Amino acid sequence: MRKYEDSYRHKGLRKKLVDLLREKGITDERVLEAINTIPRHYFLDSAFDEKAYEDKAFPIAVGQTISQPYTVAYQSQLLEIRPFDKVLEIGTGSAYQACVLAEIGAQVFTIERQKTLFEQNKQFAHLKKYPKIKFFYGDGFEGLPTYGPFDKVLITAAAPYIPEKLISQLKVGGKMIIPLGEGSVQKMMRLTRNADLTCSEEIFDDFSFVPMLEGKNGQ
C-alpha cells in the first residue's frame, strides 16, 4: 500500500505552481487556492513525485493523462462555480479536476468510461475527503439524465461535436465548457443554454486533449 506524504517541499512546489498559473493569467483566487491545497503528487505514480508540480500533463493508466495544471485551472475558471453548483464532469481520469471543483464548493457528478480508472478511484483513499464527488462508470455522451439538470457541464476530453444529450441536461442559463474539435488542437468553448435548447457560444484559446470516445471500456 502506497504511503502518502505531503511535505514542506511539496507545499513549496505547489506555491510556485500557483505563482506560475497567476502569471499565465489565472485570476480566480478560489481556483488558485484549490490548486495550492490539493496534493497533486497523490494523483500520480510515485515515480513522478519530483515532477508532479511542473505545469505539464502526465500519463496515467490506460493511455489517459492527468491534465496540465494550467488547463485544469483554465477550465475551472471558465465554469464560474458558485457554491453548491451541481456540475457534471465528463472524463474523471485521475479525479484531480473533480477535486479542484469540489474544493471550490461544487457538487460534482463525474463519469469515467474506462473501468480500470473507475475502479482505481474507488480504491484511492484521498478521495474519501471529498464526499461531494459522486463517481459513475458510463458513457460520457449519455450524461446522467436521472441526476440532472445541472448548473454546469465540464468536458475534459476533445469532443468531436457538441453532445445534444448533455445540453439537454443543463439548466436554462447553465454553462458547458467543452474543448471542441478533432485532430491535435481544440478550441475551448463556453456554451450557455437557452430555453429552446440552442446555445450561445463563446470561443477561447487552443488546447490539446485526448479524444472523447463513445461507449464504455470494460477493460
Backbone as CSV, one residue per row, in Angstrom:
resi,resn,N_x,N_y,N_z,CA_x,CA_y,CA_z,C_x,C_y,C_z
1,MET,0.858,-1.207,0.000,0.000,0.000,0.000,0.887,1.248,0.000
2,ARG,0.636,2.158,-0.926,1.457,3.365,-1.009,1.189,4.276,0.186
3,LYS,2.261,4.804,0.744,2.149,5.759,1.859,2.235,7.174,1.290
4,TYR,1.217,7.986,1.561,1.177,9.347,1.032,1.729,10.324,2.063
5,GLU,2.589,11.207,1.600,3.140,12.240,2.476,3.119,13.567,1.729
6,ASP,2.626,14.591,2.397,2.616,15.933,1.814,3.602,16.789,2.611
7,SER,4.810,16.879,2.111,5.903,17.507,2.853,5.938,19.027,2.642
8,TYR,6.795,19.690,3.415,7.014,21.133,3.208,7.524,21.395,1.802
9,ARG,8.330,20.464,1.275,8.844,20.631,-0.089,7.705,20.590,-1.097
10,HIS,6.790,19.640,-0.929,5.631,19.571,-1.823,4.820,20.869,-1.758
11,LYS,4.602,21.353,-0.538,3.807,22.586,-0.373,4.505,23.774,-1.032
12,GLY,5.822,23.818,-0.926,6.585,24.891,-1.573,6.494,24.819,-3.088
13,LEU,6.543,23.603,-3.628,6.420,23.422,-5.080,5.024,23.821,-5.558
14,ARG,4.001,23.519,-4.734,2.634,23.922,-5.091,2.504,25.437,-5.142
15,LYS,3.116,26.101,-4.181,3.047,27.568,-4.168,3.704,28.149,-5.420
16,LYS,4.835,27.575,-5.830,5.491,28.030,-7.062,4.586,27.804,-8.272
17,LEU,3.895,26.658,-8.294,2.971,26.359,-9.395,1.850,27.398,-9.438
18,VAL,1.293,27.720,-8.276,0.217,28.718,-8.210,0.722,30.078,-8.701
19,ASP,1.922,30.457,-8.319,2.504,31.723,-8.791,2.619,31.723,-10.316
20,LEU,3.028,30.573,-10.887,3.145,30.455,-12.343,1.778,30.579,-13.022
21,LEU,0.761,29.919,-12.443,-0.589,29.989,-13.024,-1.118,31.421,-12.986
22,ARG,-0.802,32.128,-11.911,-1.207,33.536,-11.814,-0.529,34.356,-12.915
23,GLU,0.755,34.099,-13.132,1.485,34.796,-14.201,0.883,34.494,-15.577
24,LYS,0.343,33.278,-15.745,-0.210,32.866,-17.036,-1.651,33.343,-17.241
25,GLY,-2.188,34.070,-16.246,-3.491,34.708,-16.456,-4.653,34.145,-15.670
26,ILE,-4.408,33.186,-14.778,-5.497,32.680,-13.929,-5.728,33.683,-12.796
27,THR,-6.958,34.173,-12.701,-7.269,35.242,-11.743,-8.248,34.811,-10.655
28,ASP,-8.938,33.674,-10.833,-9.920,33.228,-9.848,-9.164,32.688,-8.623
29,GLU,-9.198,33.439,-7.543,-8.431,33.081,-6.355,-8.906,31.767,-5.736
30,ARG,-10.171,31.430,-5.910,-10.670,30.154,-5.368,-10.040,28.982,-6.104
31,VAL,-9.888,29.122,-7.411,-9.237,28.073,-8.209,-7.774,27.944,-7.790
32,LEU,-7.096,29.074,-7.645,-5.685,29.052,-7.258,-5.512,28.449,-5.866
33,GLU,-6.410,28.773,-4.957,-6.315,28.223,-3.599,-6.565,26.720,-3.606
34,ALA,-7.504,26.262,-4.438,-7.760,24.816,-4.541,-6.509,24.089,-5.021
35,ILE,-5.844,24.640,-6.031,-4.627,24.013,-6.556,-3.508,24.071,-5.529
36,ASN,-3.493,25.124,-4.746,-2.494,25.245,-3.669,-2.755,24.242,-2.541
37,THR,-3.995,23.817,-2.394,-4.395,22.929,-1.296,-4.217,21.456,-1.646
38,ILE,-4.511,21.086,-2.896,-4.599,19.666,-3.263,-3.219,19.098,-3.611
39,PRO,-2.810,18.017,-2.959,-1.510,17.412,-3.256,-1.542,16.638,-4.586
40,ARG,-1.166,17.306,-5.662,-1.255,16.688,-6.995,-0.403,15.420,-7.093
41,HIS,0.679,15.354,-6.331,1.544,14.172,-6.419,0.826,12.900,-5.953
42,TYR,-0.241,13.032,-5.168,-1.019,11.859,-4.766,-1.702,11.192,-5.967
43,PHE,-1.973,11.980,-7.005,-2.761,11.502,-8.149,-1.898,10.863,-9.238
44,LEU,-0.589,10.855,-9.010,0.359,10.343,-9.991,1.139,9.174,-9.409
45,ASP,1.693,8.372,-10.286,2.597,7.316,-9.855,3.739,7.931,-9.044
46,SER,4.202,7.210,-8.040,5.251,7.758,-7.169,6.528,8.109,-7.941
47,ALA,6.700,7.528,-9.130,7.860,7.859,-9.970,7.841,9.326,-10.407
48,PHE,6.653,9.949,-10.393,6.519,11.353,-10.824,6.545,12.331,-9.642
49,ASP,6.894,11.829,-8.461,6.822,12.667,-7.259,7.604,13.970,-7.407
50,GLU,8.760,13.897,-8.034,9.599,15.092,-8.194,9.041,16.057,-9.242
51,LYS,8.227,15.537,-10.156,7.773,16.335,-11.295,6.309,16.778,-11.186
52,ALA,5.627,16.334,-10.150,4.170,16.497,-10.078,3.714,17.947,-10.139
53,TYR,4.591,18.899,-9.752,4.178,20.300,-9.722,4.740,21.105,-10.887
54,GLU,5.258,20.400,-11.895,5.552,21.062,-13.161,4.220,21.300,-13.879
55,ASP,4.160,22.349,-14.671,2.914,22.662,-15.380,2.839,21.823,-16.656
56,LYS,2.669,20.510,-16.448,2.655,19.561,-17.558,1.592,18.496,-17.318
57,ALA,1.111,17.924,-18.429,0.280,16.722,-18.345,1.196,15.515,-18.156
58,PHE,0.683,14.491,-17.472,1.452,13.262,-17.279,0.565,12.054,-17.557
59,PRO,1.181,10.932,-17.967,0.391,9.729,-18.230,-0.159,9.110,-16.953
60,ILE,-1.380,8.579,-17.062,-1.950,7.733,-16.017,-2.333,6.417,-16.710
61,ALA,-3.148,5.592,-16.085,-3.458,4.267,-16.640,-4.224,4.360,-17.968
62,VAL,-4.241,3.235,-18.683,-4.979,3.007,-19.939,-4.846,4.144,-20.964
63,GLY,-3.642,4.654,-21.115,-3.373,5.632,-22.166,-3.978,7.006,-21.940
64,GLN,-4.439,7.288,-20.731,-5.039,8.590,-20.421,-3.983,9.492,-19.768
65,THR,-4.383,10.738,-19.509,-3.449,11.686,-18.895,-4.128,12.430,-17.752
66,ILE,-3.305,12.916,-16.816,-3.757,13.933,-15.867,-3.426,15.269,-16.527
67,SER,-4.424,16.128,-16.653,-4.255,17.365,-17.430,-3.208,18.282,-16.815
68,GLN,-2.635,19.101,-17.671,-1.730,20.165,-17.241,-2.454,21.048,-16.220
69,PRO,-1.809,21.444,-15.125,-2.471,22.302,-14.132,-3.084,23.572,-14.737
70,TYR,-2.392,24.172,-15.710,-2.948,25.378,-16.340,-4.287,25.070,-17.004
71,THR,-4.386,23.902,-17.644,-5.638,23.521,-18.303,-6.739,23.324,-17.275
72,VAL,-6.420,22.651,-16.176,-7.386,22.441,-15.094,-7.868,23.786,-14.545
73,ALA,-6.924,24.681,-14.293,-7.268,25.999,-13.750,-8.095,26.804,-14.750
74,TYR,-7.724,26.729,-16.021,-8.400,27.490,-17.078,-9.858,27.045,-17.204
75,GLN,-10.065,25.721,-17.287,-11.439,25.218,-17.407,-12.246,25.536,-16.147
76,SER,-11.626,25.372,-14.980,-12.335,25.645,-13.719,-12.746,27.111,-13.635
77,GLN,-11.866,28.004,-14.078,-12.162,29.440,-14.050,-13.319,29.770,-14.986
78,LEU,-13.315,29.163,-16.186,-14.394,29.429,-17.144,-15.759,28.963,-16.628
79,LEU,-15.775,27.949,-15.768,-17.047,27.435,-15.250,-17.749,28.431,-14.330
80,GLU,-16.982,29.344,-13.728,-17.563,30.342,-12.813,-18.428,29.655,-11.748
81,ILE,-17.805,28.746,-11.004,-18.517,27.955,-9.990,-19.061,28.850,-8.884
82,ARG,-20.320,28.616,-8.564,-20.932,29.227,-7.380,-21.104,28.130,-6.326
83,PRO,-21.160,28.492,-5.034,-21.329,27.469,-4.004,-22.547,26.587,-4.287
84,PHE,-22.350,25.287,-4.148,-23.400,24.269,-4.304,-23.838,24.045,-5.753
85,ASP,-23.142,24.618,-6.726,-23.429,24.287,-8.126,-23.344,22.783,-8.325
86,LYS,-24.310,22.237,-9.071,-24.238,20.838,-9.493,-23.479,20.793,-10.816
87,VAL,-22.358,20.092,-10.823,-21.506,20.038,-12.011,-21.408,18.599,-12.509
88,LEU,-21.693,18.409,-13.792,-21.480,17.129,-14.451,-20.128,17.180,-15.148
89,GLU,-19.222,16.297,-14.746,-17.901,16.224,-15.372,-17.825,14.983,-16.244
90,ILE,-17.410,15.162,-17.489,-17.253,14.050,-18.419,-15.768,13.733,-18.530
91,GLY,-15.393,12.564,-17.979,-13.989,12.150,-18.017,-13.313,12.356,-16.675
92,THR,-13.517,11.419,-15.739,-12.948,11.557,-14.389,-11.430,11.506,-14.421
93,GLY,-10.895,10.563,-15.217,-9.449,10.386,-15.260,-8.883,10.116,-13.876
94,SER,-7.906,10.900,-13.468,-7.255,10.733,-12.163,-8.114,11.249,-11.013
95,ALA,-9.169,12.011,-11.315,-10.069,12.677,-10.352,-9.492,13.983,-9.803
96,TYR,-8.355,14.424,-10.318,-7.760,15.686,-9.838,-8.677,16.874,-10.139
97,GLN,-9.185,16.948,-11.376,-10.074,18.057,-11.738,-11.333,18.056,-10.869
98,ALA,-11.897,16.888,-10.627,-13.100,16.800,-9.784,-12.817,17.329,-8.382
99,CYS,-11.633,17.033,-7.857,-11.269,17.516,-6.514,-11.118,19.037,-6.492
100,VAL,-10.568,19.605,-7.565,-10.462,21.070,-7.648,-11.856,21.689,-7.585
101,LEU,-12.810,21.138,-8.347,-14.174,21.682,-8.351,-14.839,21.515,-6.986
102,ALA,-14.625,20.363,-6.345,-15.214,20.134,-5.028,-14.607,21.077,-3.992
103,GLU,-13.314,21.320,-4.109,-12.630,22.235,-3.182,-13.203,23.648,-3.296
104,ILE,-13.630,24.041,-4.500,-14.226,25.368,-4.727,-15.647,25.431,-4.158
105,GLY,-16.292,24.275,-4.006,-17.642,24.270,-3.431,-18.701,23.629,-4.292
106,ALA,-18.301,23.006,-5.423,-19.273,22.373,-6.308,-19.644,20.981,-5.810
107,GLN,-20.863,20.555,-6.169,-21.253,19.154,-6.041,-20.957,18.516,-7.398
108,VAL,-20.077,17.540,-7.422,-19.561,17.015,-8.685,-20.097,15.611,-8.947
109,PHE,-20.647,15.439,-10.140,-21.084,14.133,-10.633,-20.173,13.815,-11.818
110,THR,-19.283,12.847,-11.656,-18.249,12.633,-12.661,-18.336,11.239,-13.270
111,ILE,-18.245,11.176,-14.599,-18.374,9.922,-15.349,-17.028,9.533,-15.941
112,GLU,-16.676,8.259,-15.801,-15.480,7.708,-16.436,-15.866,6.487,-17.272
113,ARG,-15.405,6.455,-18.529,-15.733,5.325,-19.406,-14.735,4.183,-19.281
114,GLN,-13.580,4.440,-18.676,-12.553,3.410,-18.519,-12.759,2.702,-17.174
115,LYS,-13.130,1.421,-17.239,-13.409,0.669,-15.998,-12.181,0.654,-15.078
116,THR,-10.987,0.537,-15.660,-9.762,0.491,-14.851,-9.621,1.744,-13.991
117,LEU,-9.829,2.924,-14.604,-9.702,4.181,-13.853,-10.807,4.309,-12.809
118,PHE,-12.021,3.919,-13.188,-13.141,3.976,-12.245,-12.842,3.124,-11.012
119,GLU,-12.324,1.913,-11.217,-12.013,1.012,-10.104,-10.843,1.546,-9.271
120,GLN,-9.834,2.110,-9.955,-8.704,2.687,-9.213,-9.163,3.803,-8.287
121,ASN,-10.065,4.657,-8.784,-10.538,5.773,-7.958,-11.335,5.283,-6.751
122,LYS,-12.015,4.151,-6.887,-12.746,3.593,-5.739,-11.789,3.184,-4.615
123,GLN,-10.554,2.837,-4.998,-9.556,2.400,-4.010,-8.669,3.547,-3.510
124,PHE,-8.834,4.740,-4.081,-7.947,5.870,-3.803,-8.424,6.579,-2.533
125,ALA,-7.723,6.325,-1.433,-8.188,6.765,-0.107,-8.369,8.282,-0.023
126,HIS,-7.539,9.046,-0.712,-7.616,10.513,-0.605,-8.987,11.046,-1.044
127,LEU,-9.656,10.340,-1.957,-10.937,10.832,-2.474,-12.048,10.774,-1.429
128,LYS,-11.841,10.013,-0.364,-12.849,9.971,0.704,-12.968,11.327,1.407
129,LYS,-11.973,12.184,1.188,-12.015,13.542,1.751,-13.083,14.398,1.053
130,TYR,-13.582,13.912,-0.091,-14.496,14.716,-0.911,-15.840,14.009,-1.085
131,PRO,-16.684,14.016,-0.050,-17.996,13.352,-0.183,-18.911,14.033,-1.206
132,LYS,-18.560,15.267,-1.613,-19.400,15.971,-2.594,-19.142,15.502,-4.029
133,ILE,-18.204,14.541,-4.204,-17.968,13.973,-5.537,-18.652,12.607,-5.619
134,LYS,-19.502,12.440,-6.634,-20.159,11.152,-6.894,-19.563,10.578,-8.191
135,PHE,-19.099,9.331,-8.117,-18.396,8.699,-9.232,-19.305,7.714,-9.964
136,PHE,-19.235,7.758,-11.298,-20.056,6.882,-12.129,-19.204,6.269,-13.240
137,TYR,-19.491,5.015,-13.565,-18.880,4.337,-14.709,-19.911,4.354,-15.827
138,GLY,-19.579,4.987,-16.943,-20.570,5.083,-18.010,-20.053,5.803,-19.234
139,ASP,-20.968,6.057,-20.154,-20.682,6.717,-21.432,-20.925,8.218,-21.260
140,GLY,-19.867,9.001,-21.397,-19.993,10.437,-21.196,-20.955,11.114,-22.147
141,PHE,-21.112,10.584,-23.353,-22.033,11.191,-24.317,-23.487,11.079,-23.852
142,GLU,-23.766,10.112,-22.964,-25.131,9.933,-22.448,-25.406,10.829,-21.243
143,GLY,-24.330,11.224,-20.535,-24.510,12.031,-19.340,-25.165,11.251,-18.215
144,LEU,-25.862,11.967,-17.327,-26.557,11.350,-16.183,-27.952,11.973,-16.074
145,PRO,-28.864,11.610,-17.003,-30.168,12.286,-17.030,-30.957,12.183,-15.725
146,THR,-30.781,11.078,-15.000,-31.560,10.917,-13.763,-31.081,11.845,-12.647
147,TYR,-29.884,12.405,-12.780,-29.335,13.295,-11.749,-29.424,14.775,-12.137
148,GLY,-29.798,15.058,-13.373,-29.891,16.438,-13.831,-31.169,17.101,-13.342
149,PRO,-31.400,18.346,-13.736,-30.484,19.136,-14.569,-29.302,19.671,-13.757
150,PHE,-28.234,20.016,-14.474,-27.003,20.500,-13.865,-26.827,21.993,-14.107
151,ASP,-26.142,22.641,-13.168,-25.809,24.064,-13.360,-24.684,24.223,-14.377
152,LYS,-23.760,23.254,-14.373,-22.583,23.342,-15.240,-22.249,21.946,-15.765
153,VAL,-21.671,21.907,-16.967,-21.110,20.667,-17.509,-19.678,20.960,-17.934
154,LEU,-18.761,20.075,-17.538,-17.355,20.211,-17.911,-16.925,18.957,-18.667
155,ILE,-16.433,19.157,-19.883,-15.910,18.044,-20.684,-14.392,18.141,-20.679
156,THR,-13.740,17.040,-20.268,-12.282,17.069,-20.110,-11.589,16.226,-21.177
157,ALA,-12.229,16.094,-22.340,-11.634,15.400,-23.485,-12.072,16.128,-24.742
158,ALA,-11.367,15.862,-25.852,-11.653,16.553,-27.115,-12.945,16.011,-27.718
159,ALA,-13.994,16.836,-27.729,-15.289,16.398,-28.245,-15.345,16.619,-29.757
160,PRO,-15.747,15.590,-30.519,-15.840,15.757,-31.973,-17.025,16.618,-32.397
161,TYR,-18.009,16.730,-31.512,-19.196,17.565,-31.767,-19.801,17.909,-30.409
162,ILE,-20.769,18.824,-30.407,-21.444,19.201,-29.158,-22.518,18.157,-28.850
163,PRO,-22.384,17.404,-27.750,-23.360,16.346,-27.454,-24.699,16.934,-26.996
164,GLU,-25.731,16.718,-27.816,-27.034,17.319,-27.540,-27.643,16.799,-26.237
165,LYS,-27.376,15.532,-25.914,-27.933,14.976,-24.666,-27.378,15.719,-23.454
166,LEU,-26.132,16.167,-23.542,-25.546,16.905,-22.419,-26.123,18.310,-22.333
167,ILE,-26.378,18.925,-23.476,-27.039,20.244,-23.476,-28.415,20.129,-22.811
168,SER,-29.137,19.049,-23.120,-30.490,18.882,-22.570,-30.469,18.664,-21.061
169,GLN,-29.300,18.241,-20.522,-29.187,18.035,-19.069,-28.710,19.284,-18.327
170,LEU,-28.493,20.376,-19.066,-28.136,21.654,-18.462,-29.392,22.443,-18.109
171,LYS,-29.353,23.138,-16.978,-30.425,24.095,-16.682,-30.411,25.218,-17.713
172,VAL,-31.544,25.855,-17.921,-31.569,27.061,-18.747,-30.675,28.100,-18.076
173,GLY,-29.747,28.662,-18.839,-28.757,29.581,-18.286,-27.509,28.882,-17.793
174,GLY,-27.527,27.549,-17.774,-26.361,26.778,-17.353,-25.260,26.824,-18.402
175,LYS,-24.044,26.499,-17.981,-22.881,26.647,-18.871,-22.157,25.313,-19.053
176,MET,-21.691,25.089,-20.276,-20.863,23.937,-20.589,-19.509,24.420,-21.079
177,ILE,-18.432,23.842,-20.533,-17.083,24.099,-21.027,-16.669,22.869,-21.832
178,ILE,-16.298,23.085,-23.096,-16.044,21.964,-23.991,-14.864,22.270,-24.920
179,PRO,-13.843,21.408,-24.934,-12.783,21.532,-25.943,-13.297,20.877,-27.231
180,LEU,-13.588,21.675,-28.225,-14.291,21.174,-29.414,-13.351,21.048,-30.598
181,GLY,-13.405,19.878,-31.226,-12.646,19.683,-32.456,-11.891,18.373,-32.464
182,GLU,-11.735,17.820,-33.656,-10.933,16.612,-33.819,-9.514,17.022,-34.217
183,GLY,-8.599,16.056,-34.250,-7.217,16.409,-34.561,-6.447,16.760,-33.305
184,SER,-5.301,17.402,-33.487,-4.381,17.608,-32.364,-4.709,18.849,-31.533
185,VAL,-5.518,19.763,-32.059,-5.803,21.020,-31.350,-7.313,21.253,-31.305
186,GLN,-7.793,21.692,-30.138,-9.209,22.016,-29.969,-9.385,23.460,-29.513
187,LYS,-10.536,24.015,-29.837,-10.930,25.338,-29.343,-11.692,25.167,-28.035
188,MET,-11.255,25.857,-26.997,-12.024,25.840,-25.751,-13.232,26.747,-25.934
189,MET,-14.411,26.191,-25.656,-15.647,26.950,-25.828,-16.465,26.928,-24.544
190,ARG,-17.216,28.005,-24.349,-18.197,28.049,-23.269,-19.568,28.240,-23.907
191,LEU,-20.447,27.291,-23.669,-21.802,27.345,-24.195,-22.766,27.667,-23.062
192,THR,-23.692,28.568,-23.297,-24.732,28.889,-22.316,-26.069,28.453,-22.893
193,ARG,-26.777,27.595,-22.168,-28.016,27.027,-22.700,-29.152,28.045,-22.690
194,ASN,-29.839,28.143,-23.817,-31.045,28.962,-23.942,-32.277,28.090,-23.704
195,ALA,-33.419,28.723,-23.527,-34.656,27.992,-23.204,-35.072,27.021,-24.300
196,ASP,-34.707,27.315,-25.558,-35.146,26.470,-26.683,-34.126,25.383,-27.055
197,LEU,-33.188,25.082,-26.155,-32.148,24.057,-26.356,-31.015,24.522,-27.276
198,THR,-31.117,25.761,-27.797,-29.963,26.313,-28.515,-28.963,26.829,-27.476
199,CYS,-27.786,27.216,-27.964,-26.747,27.697,-27.051,-26.116,28.974,-27.574
200,SER,-25.760,29.862,-26.665,-24.888,30.983,-27.003,-23.456,30.487,-26.849
201,GLU,-22.584,30.866,-27.784,-21.220,30.338,-27.794,-20.193,31.433,-27.553
202,GLU,-19.200,31.106,-26.718,-18.012,31.949,-26.557,-16.796,31.084,-26.875
203,ILE,-15.869,31.630,-27.648,-14.684,30.875,-28.058,-13.450,31.447,-27.375
204,PHE,-12.625,30.541,-26.816,-11.431,30.951,-26.082,-10.179,30.370,-26.751
205,ASP,-9.204,29.961,-25.969,-7.896,29.584,-26.515,-7.859,28.165,-27.063
206,ASP,-6.738,27.839,-27.715,-6.488,26.492,-28.234,-5.871,25.614,-27.144
207,PHE,-6.313,24.354,-27.113,-5.761,23.358,-26.184,-5.646,22.030,-26.914
208,SER,-5.008,21.069,-26.252,-4.868,19.731,-26.828,-5.272,18.692,-25.795
209,PHE,-6.313,17.907,-26.117,-6.860,16.901,-25.208,-6.859,15.528,-25.875
210,VAL,-6.922,14.471,-25.052,-7.174,13.140,-25.606,-8.615,13.115,-26.105
211,PRO,-8.928,12.257,-27.102,-10.269,12.263,-27.690,-11.358,11.782,-26.722
212,MET,-12.531,12.369,-26.855,-13.721,11.899,-26.145,-14.341,10.764,-26.986
213,LEU,-14.448,9.594,-26.389,-14.912,8.417,-27.126,-16.276,7.974,-26.610
214,GLU,-17.056,7.375,-27.508,-18.385,6.881,-27.131,-18.288,5.502,-26.501
215,GLY,-19.319,5.152,-25.730,-19.388,3.829,-25.126,-18.535,3.715,-23.879
216,LYS,-18.463,2.492,-23.346,-17.672,2.198,-22.155,-16.564,1.218,-22.519
217,ASN,-15.465,1.305,-21.796,-14.351,0.362,-21.978,-14.240,-0.465,-20.700
218,GLY,-14.658,-1.727,-20.776,-14.710,-2.570,-19.589,-13.411,-3.235,-19.219
219,GLN,-12.325,-2.878,-19.924,-11.014,-3.488,-19.624,-10.550,-3.131,-18.224
